[in-house]
């Protein structure tokens, strides 16, 4: 059974940083294209960062809204995908999830709440 568990969210002031972690079990994340998504109430979940599978060169892409501020990475030994978020803005406030890219409906976890205050 595949399980993706996100952690690392919290309350931070604008300009601050957080590092999110996504630990995978039941699947080897390095063989999958993985992504970090976020969702604000009333809006669709959006992909903010993606890293391709190792066999596909681990290419990385970011949404324009986070480019230059967020960094996605993976630790293949720990089967974990990270999202380093710097220079956080109020508009980054959301619940953050990891999943495959494109997402697998059955893999959504609880997410981790990120709240950025002004």
N, C-alpha and C positions, 0 to 999 in steps of 0.2 A: 504494500500500500504506500503510495506516494504521499509525503507530507512535506510542506514548505512552511517553515516557522520564521516569521519576521520578528525582529527586535531592534531596540536602539532608538526608538522615537522618544519624544519628550517635548518639554516646553522650553523655548529658547527665544532670546531677543533677536530682533532683526540685525543682520550682520554676523550672527553667530554660526556655529557649525554643529552638525550631528553626523554620526556614522551609523548607518543601518546595516543590519546583518540578516541574511536569509540562509538558514541551515536546511539542507535538503536531506531527506531520508527516503529510502525506497527507490531512489533513482540517482544516477550519477550525473550531477549537474554539468560536468565538463563536456559531456557528449551532446548536450542540448543547447539550443539558443535560448538564453535567459534574458529576462527583462524586469525592470522595476516600473511599477505603475503607481498612479495615485488617483484618489477619488475625493472630490468635494461633494457634500450633500447636494442633491439636485442636478448634478452634472455627471456626464459619462466618465468612466474610468479612462485615464490617458496613460500612454506609454511615455515615460520620461527618459529612460536609458536602457540600452540593450547591448548585450555582448554575445557574439556568435559562439557556436561550439568550437572547441579547440581544433577539431579536424577541418574547420572552415576558417581558421586563422584568428579566431577570437576577435573579429572586427567589432568595433564599438561605434554606436550611434547615440546621439542625444536629441531630445526635443529642443527646439530653438530657445524655449523659455528657460532652460537650465544649462545650456551650453556655456562652458567656461566656469561654471560654478559647481557642478556635480561631476563626480567621477565614479564610474562603475568598475568593479574589479572582481576577481574570483580567486579563491584559494582552493585549488583542486584537491589538495590533500585533505582539507577539512570539509570538502563538499559544500562550500559556503560562497555566496555571492554578496558583495558589499556595495553600498552606495554612500560615498563620502559627499556630504552636502556642505558647502561653504557659502559664505555671503548670503545667508538665508534671507528671504523676503517674506513679508506678511502673506503674499499670494502663494507661497509654497505650503501654506497650511493645508493639510489633507491627511487622509489615511493612506499609507504607503503599503503596497503589496509587491511581492515578487511572484513570478510565474514564468512559464516558458514563453517564447515569442515566436509565433502568436500564442496567446494564452490557452491553456487547457482548462475547461470549465471545472473539471474535477480537482484541480490543483490549488484553487484559491484558498488561502489561509485566512487568519483573523486580521492580518495587517497590523501595522503599528502607527499610532497617531503621532503626527508631527504638528505642533502648534507654534507659530512664530508670532511674537507680539511686537508691536511698534514701540 
